[in-house]
Amino acid sequence: MGFLNMFKGKKKHNIIEIFSPLNGKVITLEEVPDEAFSQKMIGDGCAIDPTEGAIYSPIDAQIDIFDTNHAISFETKDELEMIVHFGIDTVKLNSEGLKRVSTSDKVSVGDKLIEYDLDFIKKNAKSTKTPIIITSMDIVENIEVVAKGNVKVGDLLMKITLK
């Protein structure tokens, strides 16, 4: 270690807070009935078993809502990429029971994005369990799921430490 490096201190890691995008119970990805999510093939994070019918932005980001309104991708200014995927096999509903609310491609924490008919989706999809997945794992050092049990929209859900 060089003489000047002693004064620089440790490199500070950027920590990004992810807030709950919906009301419900926090569960592990392993509890999601889809191998792509439960085996973390897409990325890492957690899931929520929802109790009410709306999805809100968990972070300030650029977004892309899928044409079928079942999933939303996010990219932050720090290049963190994530996806909120409402339910399992909801893509097959072709937007039925899912209504896009947001028309913007840039959102802030707490902006309402999608409304859905929870009862309809429970009857017509494999599951309503909703993965919240960090997909840019190459820039992530650590994911800490801080929420336990029931959460409300806007509660702190995860802390992501970037490399």
Salt bridges, closest charged atoms under 4 A:
GLU30 OE2 - LYS40 NZ 3.57
ASP44 OD1 - LYS40 NZ 3.37
ASP78 OD2 - LYS77 NZ 3.79
ASP89 OD2 - LYS92 NZ 3.83
GLU115 OE2 - LYS112 NZ 2.99
GLU141 OE1 - HIS13 ND1 3.55
